[in-house]
Amino acid sequence: MTGDNWLSLDLSGDPATFRTAQVIGSYYIPLDDDERFVGIEPVGRISWGDPDSDGVADGGLLMTLGIMFYVLGRSKVGANLDIYSPQTGDTEMSLKLQTYLYF
């Protein structure tokens, strides 16, 4: 996706151009033998963005690796590891644990 970033102006005063791309994949695996967990789903995402294509190296790459456990009754528990790598600067990581409760 590309377009004008109206929050950022280039040197001539016109909106800067941004570019971004994203790929997401997941695969649900049903679990028939377990009474508590009904499924598991590994997930992955790669996102790249550049908020000002005319500017300095201000873009970055985000990778997410995760797993979702589906619990009987539509609830689920998941964990994601995010790895952010900017064009300039240090790579950062974060781990998220999430619950989705259905009642």
C-alpha positions in Angstrom: 0.0 0.0 0.0 1.2 3.5 -0.7 -0.2 6.9 -0.5 0.2 10.5 0.9 1.1 10.9 4.5 -0.7 14.1 5.3 0.8 14.2 8.8 4.3 14.6 7.4 5.3 17.2 4.8 8.3 17.0 2.5 10.7 19.8 1.8 8.4 21.5 -0.7 5.5 21.5 1.7 3.6 18.7 0.0 2.5 15.6 1.9 5.2 12.9 2.1 4.6 9.5 0.4 4.4 6.4 2.6 4.8 2.8 1.7 3.8 -0.3 3.6 3.4 -4.1 3.1 2.1 -6.9 5.3 1.9 -10.7 5.1 -0.1 -12.8 7.7 -0.4 -16.5 7.9 -2.1 -18.9 10.3 -3.2 -22.5 10.4 -5.9 -23.9 12.7 -5.3 -27.5 13.9 -8.2 -29.2 15.7 -7.4 -31.3 18.8 -9.8 -34.2 19.1 -8.2 -36.1 22.0 -8.0 -33.3 24.6 -11.1 -32.3 26.7 -9.8 -28.8 27.7 -8.2 -27.6 24.5 -10.1 -27.9 21.2 -7.5 -26.5 18.9 -4.2 -24.8 18.4 -3.2 -22.2 15.8 0.4 -21.1 15.0 0.4 -17.6 13.5 3.0 -15.4 11.8 3.2 -11.9 10.5 5.7 -9.7 8.7 5.1 -6.0 8.3 7.3 -3.4 6.7 6.6 0.3 6.6 8.2 3.6 5.6 6.3 6.7 6.8 8.2 9.1 4.5 9.8 7.6 1.4 11.7 10.8 0.7 13.1 11.2 4.2 15.9 9.7 6.1 15.9 6.0 7.1 12.8 6.1 9.2 11.1 2.8 8.2 11.1 -0.5 10.0 10.3 -4.2 9.9 8.0 -5.9 12.4 7.9 -9.7 12.7 5.3 -11.5 14.9 5.5 -15.2 15.9 2.6 -16.5 17.9 0.5 -19.4 19.1 -3.2 -19.6 20.0 -4.8 -22.3 22.2 -8.6 -22.6 21.8 -10.3 -23.7 25.0 -13.6 -25.5 25.1 -16.5 -23.0 25.0 -14.9 -20.5 22.5 -12.4 -18.9 24.9 -8.8 -18.8 23.8 -5.3 -18.1 25.2 -2.4 -16.9 23.1 1.2 -15.7 23.2 3.0 -13.5 20.7 6.6 -12.5 20.3 7.0 -9.2 18.4 10.4 -8.3 16.9 10.8 -4.7 15.7 13.8 -3.8 13.6 14.0 -0.1 12.6 16.2 1.0 9.7 18.3 3.0 12.2 18.5 2.0 15.9 18.3 -1.1 17.9 16.1 -4.1 17.4 13.5 -4.4 20.2 11.4 -7.4 21.3 8.2 -7.8 23.3 6.3 -10.9 24.6 2.5 -10.7 25.0 0.2 -13.1 26.7 -3.5 -12.7 25.8 -6.8 -14.2 26.9 -10.1 -14.0 25.0 -13.0 -14.9 27.2 -16.3 -15.8 25.9 -19.3 -16.1 28.3 
